[in-house]
Amino acid sequence: MKELVETIAKALVDSPDEVVVTEKETDKTIVLELKVATDDVGKIIGKQGKIAKAIRSVVKAASSKCDKKVIVDII
């Protein structure tokens, strides 16, 4: 999951070197924290949060195989 979010984020931002994805795992959930440069936060969120919602939808579809809930936080 971490690689998926990282690949999507790097394709969207101007400075892909500053994309950092950290993964925290508990019993039934995986939390992915996405950090980008301050200038690129708007590109990740998108108008009215549409791009962020799309990223979360793709990750949710990919996580259906692993029986864990995946949460994507944009920091």
VMD Tcl script that builds the backbone (N, CA, C; Angstrom):
set m [mol new atoms 225]
animate dup $m
set s [atomselect $m all]
$s set {name element resname resid chain x y z} {
  {N N MET 1 A 0.818 -1.195 0.000}
  {CA C MET 1 A 0.000 0.000 0.000}
  {C C MET 1 A 0.863 1.262 0.000}
  {N N LYS 2 A 1.934 1.212 0.758}
  {CA C LYS 2 A 2.812 2.368 0.872}
  {C C LYS 2 A 3.369 2.766 -0.493}
  {N N GLU 3 A 3.783 1.783 -1.268}
  {CA C GLU 3 A 4.355 2.054 -2.586}
  {C C GLU 3 A 3.309 2.626 -3.535}
  {N N LEU 4 A 2.071 2.173 -3.419}
  {CA C LEU 4 A 0.989 2.665 -4.261}
  {C C LEU 4 A 0.736 4.149 -4.022}
  {N N VAL 5 A 0.616 4.542 -2.758}
  {CA C VAL 5 A 0.381 5.945 -2.423}
  {C C VAL 5 A 1.568 6.799 -2.845}
  {N N GLU 6 A 2.765 6.283 -2.636}
  {CA C GLU 6 A 3.971 7.016 -3.003}
  {C C GLU 6 A 4.054 7.241 -4.510}
  {N N THR 7 A 3.721 6.241 -5.296}
  {CA C THR 7 A 3.753 6.360 -6.752}
  {C C THR 7 A 2.728 7.369 -7.256}
  {N N ILE 8 A 1.525 7.322 -6.714}
  {CA C ILE 8 A 0.481 8.267 -7.116}
  {C C ILE 8 A 0.876 9.686 -6.754}
  {N N ALA 9 A 1.375 9.883 -5.540}
  {CA C ALA 9 A 1.729 11.225 -5.081}
  {C C ALA 9 A 2.887 11.807 -5.890}
  {N N LYS 10 A 3.880 10.992 -6.192}
  {CA C LYS 10 A 5.027 11.492 -6.959}
  {C C LYS 10 A 4.622 11.910 -8.369}
  {N N ALA 11 A 3.607 11.277 -8.922}
  {CA C ALA 11 A 3.141 11.636 -10.256}
  {C C ALA 11 A 2.378 12.961 -10.254}
  {N N LEU 12 A 1.836 13.354 -9.111}
  {CA C LEU 12 A 1.001 14.549 -9.052}
  {C C LEU 12 A 1.749 15.829 -8.684}
  {N N VAL 13 A 2.847 15.733 -7.955}
  {CA C VAL 13 A 3.502 16.917 -7.407}
  {C C VAL 13 A 4.638 17.414 -8.289}
  {N N ASP 14 A 5.066 18.656 -8.021}
  {CA C ASP 14 A 6.189 19.249 -8.754}
  {C C ASP 14 A 7.537 18.786 -8.203}
  {N N SER 15 A 7.602 18.538 -6.906}
  {CA C SER 15 A 8.865 18.101 -6.297}
  {C C SER 15 A 8.687 16.695 -5.704}
  {N N PRO 16 A 8.862 15.665 -6.524}
  {CA C PRO 16 A 8.650 14.293 -6.049}
  {C C PRO 16 A 9.695 13.816 -5.052}
  {N N ASP 17 A 10.807 14.543 -4.926}
  {CA C ASP 17 A 11.829 14.150 -3.958}
  {C C ASP 17 A 11.353 14.322 -2.522}
  {N N GLU 18 A 10.399 15.224 -2.308}
  {CA C GLU 18 A 9.947 15.531 -0.955}
  {C C GLU 18 A 8.730 14.720 -0.523}
  {N N VAL 19 A 8.314 13.759 -1.320}
  {CA C VAL 19 A 7.174 12.907 -0.960}
  {C C VAL 19 A 7.652 11.840 0.014}
  {N N VAL 20 A 7.001 11.779 1.173}
  {CA C VAL 20 A 7.349 10.795 2.197}
  {C C VAL 20 A 6.057 10.118 2.661}
  {N N VAL 21 A 6.050 8.808 2.624}
  {CA C VAL 21 A 4.902 8.037 3.091}
  {C C VAL 21 A 5.367 7.153 4.238}
  {N N THR 22 A 4.726 7.309 5.398}
  {CA C THR 22 A 5.037 6.457 6.542}
  {C C THR 22 A 3.848 5.558 6.823}
  {N N GLU 23 A 4.133 4.357 7.278}
  {CA C GLU 23 A 3.093 3.366 7.504}
  {C C GLU 23 A 3.091 2.952 8.972}
  {N N LYS 24 A 1.920 3.042 9.591}
  {CA C LYS 24 A 1.740 2.599 10.969}
  {C C LYS 24 A 0.654 1.527 10.964}
  {N N GLU 25 A 0.979 0.382 11.532}
  {CA C GLU 25 A 0.053 -0.748 11.471}
  {C C GLU 25 A -0.374 -1.159 12.869}
  {N N THR 26 A -1.680 -1.353 13.048}
  {CA C THR 26 A -2.219 -1.895 14.286}
  {C C THR 26 A -2.900 -3.220 13.950}
  {N N ASP 27 A -3.737 -3.719 14.849}
  {CA C ASP 27 A -4.354 -5.024 14.645}
  {C C ASP 27 A -5.198 -5.091 13.374}
  {N N LYS 28 A -6.109 -4.134 13.191}
  {CA C LYS 28 A -7.034 -4.208 12.063}
  {C C LYS 28 A -6.958 -3.003 11.136}
  {N N THR 29 A -6.046 -2.082 11.386}
  {CA C THR 29 A -5.948 -0.905 10.526}
  {C C THR 29 A -4.505 -0.617 10.140}
  {N N ILE 30 A -4.363 0.001 8.992}
  {CA C ILE 30 A -3.075 0.499 8.525}
  {C C ILE 30 A -3.262 1.986 8.252}
  {N N VAL 31 A -2.431 2.812 8.862}
  {CA C VAL 31 A -2.503 4.258 8.655}
  {C C VAL 31 A -1.302 4.671 7.808}
  {N N LEU 32 A -1.590 5.267 6.671}
  {CA C LEU 32 A -0.550 5.773 5.782}
  {C C LEU 32 A -0.544 7.287 5.880}
  {N N GLU 33 A 0.572 7.865 6.299}
  {CA C GLU 33 A 0.699 9.315 6.416}
  {C C GLU 33 A 1.496 9.824 5.222}
  {N N LEU 34 A 0.887 10.708 4.450}
  {CA C LEU 34 A 1.506 11.249 3.248}
  {C C LEU 34 A 1.958 12.677 3.526}
  {N N LYS 35 A 3.256 12.919 3.380}
  {CA C LYS 35 A 3.815 14.251 3.570}
  {C C LYS 35 A 4.414 14.710 2.250}
  {N N VAL 36 A 4.053 15.932 1.839}
  {CA C VAL 36 A 4.592 16.526 0.617}
  {C C VAL 36 A 5.078 17.929 0.930}
  {N N ALA 37 A 5.723 18.566 -0.033}
  {CA C ALA 37 A 6.186 19.943 0.144}
  {C C ALA 37 A 4.971 20.861 0.326}
  {N N THR 38 A 5.177 21.959 1.009}
  {CA C THR 38 A 4.056 22.865 1.293}
  {C C THR 38 A 3.431 23.428 0.025}
  {N N ASP 39 A 4.214 23.593 -1.028}
  {CA C ASP 39 A 3.667 24.101 -2.286}
  {C C ASP 39 A 2.804 23.065 -3.002}
  {N N ASP 40 A 2.982 21.796 -2.691}
  {CA C ASP 40 A 2.291 20.723 -3.393}
  {C C ASP 40 A 1.068 20.182 -2.659}
  {N N VAL 41 A 0.763 20.705 -1.496}
  {CA C VAL 41 A -0.364 20.190 -0.729}
  {C C VAL 41 A -1.672 20.384 -1.494}
  {N N GLY 42 A -1.825 21.522 -2.133}
  {CA C GLY 42 A -3.035 21.792 -2.905}
  {C C GLY 42 A -3.211 20.842 -4.075}
  {N N LYS 43 A -2.118 20.405 -4.663}
  {CA C LYS 43 A -2.197 19.472 -5.788}
  {C C LYS 43 A -2.621 18.085 -5.323}
  {N N ILE 44 A -2.242 17.717 -4.122}
  {CA C ILE 44 A -2.631 16.414 -3.590}
  {C C ILE 44 A -4.091 16.431 -3.142}
  {N N ILE 45 A -4.531 17.519 -2.556}
  {CA C ILE 45 A -5.912 17.603 -2.073}
  {C C ILE 45 A -6.880 17.838 -3.234}
  {N N GLY 46 A -6.540 18.753 -4.132}
  {CA C GLY 46 A -7.397 19.028 -5.278}
  {C C GLY 46 A -8.568 19.921 -4.922}
  {N N LYS 47 A -9.312 20.301 -5.938}
  {CA C LYS 47 A -10.476 21.155 -5.715}
  {C C LYS 47 A -11.544 20.378 -4.971}
  {N N GLN 48 A -11.977 20.921 -3.855}
  {CA C GLN 48 A -12.993 20.328 -2.985}
  {C C GLN 48 A -12.616 18.916 -2.527}
  {N N GLY 49 A -11.309 18.626 -2.498}
  {CA C GLY 49 A -10.837 17.342 -1.998}
  {C C GLY 49 A -11.035 16.179 -2.940}
  {N N LYS 50 A -11.244 16.448 -4.214}
  {CA C LYS 50 A -11.547 15.364 -5.156}
  {C C LYS 50 A -10.358 14.444 -5.405}
  {N N ILE 51 A -9.157 14.994 -5.490}
  {CA C ILE 51 A -7.990 14.142 -5.735}
  {C C ILE 51 A -7.689 13.306 -4.496}
  {N N ALA 52 A -7.795 13.900 -3.314}
  {CA C ALA 52 A -7.575 13.144 -2.076}
  {C C ALA 52 A -8.592 12.014 -1.956}
  {N N LYS 53 A -9.823 12.295 -2.311}
  {CA C LYS 53 A -10.864 11.270 -2.263}
  {C C LYS 53 A -10.571 10.151 -3.262}
  {N N ALA 54 A -10.054 10.513 -4.434}
  {CA C ALA 54 A -9.717 9.512 -5.444}
  {C C ALA 54 A -8.560 8.628 -4.979}
  {N N ILE 55 A -7.555 9.245 -4.341}
  {CA C ILE 55 A -6.431 8.459 -3.808}
  {C C ILE 55 A -6.930 7.479 -2.763}
  {N N ARG 56 A -7.799 7.949 -1.887}
  {CA C ARG 56 A -8.342 7.063 -0.847}
  {C C ARG 56 A -9.180 5.936 -1.448}
  {N N SER 57 A -9.914 6.217 -2.518}
  {CA C SER 57 A -10.726 5.186 -3.168}
  {C C SER 57 A -9.852 4.106 -3.796}
  {N N VAL 58 A -8.770 4.503 -4.446}
  {CA C VAL 58 A -7.869 3.535 -5.059}
  {C C VAL 58 A -7.220 2.661 -3.992}
  {N N VAL 59 A -6.793 3.275 -2.895}
  {CA C VAL 59 A -6.159 2.512 -1.813}
  {C C VAL 59 A -7.168 1.575 -1.165}
  {N N LYS 60 A -8.404 2.023 -1.010}
  {CA C LYS 60 A -9.434 1.167 -0.424}
  {C C LYS 60 A -9.705 -0.045 -1.313}
  {N N ALA 61 A -9.732 0.175 -2.622}
  {CA C ALA 61 A -9.946 -0.941 -3.545}
  {C C ALA 61 A -8.768 -1.921 -3.498}
  {N N ALA 62 A -7.562 -1.395 -3.409}
  {CA C ALA 62 A -6.383 -2.263 -3.353}
  {C C ALA 62 A -6.287 -3.005 -2.025}
  {N N SER 63 A -6.841 -2.434 -0.961}
  {CA C SER 63 A -6.733 -3.062 0.353}
  {C C SER 63 A -7.823 -4.096 0.616}
  {N N SER 64 A -8.724 -4.277 -0.305}
  {CA C SER 64 A -9.813 -5.232 -0.079}
  {C C SER 64 A -9.296 -6.670 0.030}
  {N N LYS 65 A -8.092 -6.927 -0.449}
  {CA C LYS 65 A -7.522 -8.270 -0.388}
  {C C LYS 65 A -6.916 -8.613 0.967}
  {N N CYS 66 A -6.574 -7.602 1.767}
  {CA C CYS 66 A -5.776 -7.879 2.964}
  {C C CYS 66 A -6.568 -7.852 4.274}
  {N N ASP 67 A -7.871 -7.739 4.248}
  {CA C ASP 67 A -8.724 -7.782 5.445}
  {C C ASP 67 A -8.363 -6.733 6.492}
  {N N LYS 68 A -7.782 -5.633 6.086}
  {CA C LYS 68 A -7.467 -4.556 7.016}
  {C C LYS 68 A -7.991 -3.246 6.453}
  {N N LYS 69 A -8.384 -2.354 7.347}
  {CA C LYS 69 A -8.848 -1.038 6.932}
  {C C LYS 69 A -7.618 -0.144 6.748}
  {N N VAL 70 A -7.565 0.553 5.631}
  {CA C VAL 70 A -6.432 1.427 5.338}
  {C C VAL 70 A -6.917 2.868 5.356}
  {N N ILE 71 A -6.217 3.702 6.123}
  {CA C ILE 71 A -6.530 5.119 6.253}
  {C C ILE 71 A -5.384 5.920 5.678}
  {N N VAL 72 A -5.694 6.872 4.793}
  {CA C VAL 72 A -4.669 7.738 4.205}
  {C C VAL 72 A -4.827 9.133 4.802}
  {N N ASP 73 A -3.804 9.586 5.514}
  {CA C ASP 73 A -3.786 10.927 6.104}
  {C C ASP 73 A -2.806 11.788 5.327}
  {N N ILE 74 A -3.262 12.982 4.939}
  {CA C ILE 74 A -2.393 13.914 4.244}
  {C C ILE 74 A -1.945 14.961 5.254}
  {N N ILE 75 A -0.641 15.050 5.433}
  {CA C ILE 75 A -0.075 15.953 6.453}
  {C C ILE 75 A 0.657 17.076 5.764}
}
mol reanalyze $m
mol bondsrecalc $m
mol representation Tube
mol addrep $m
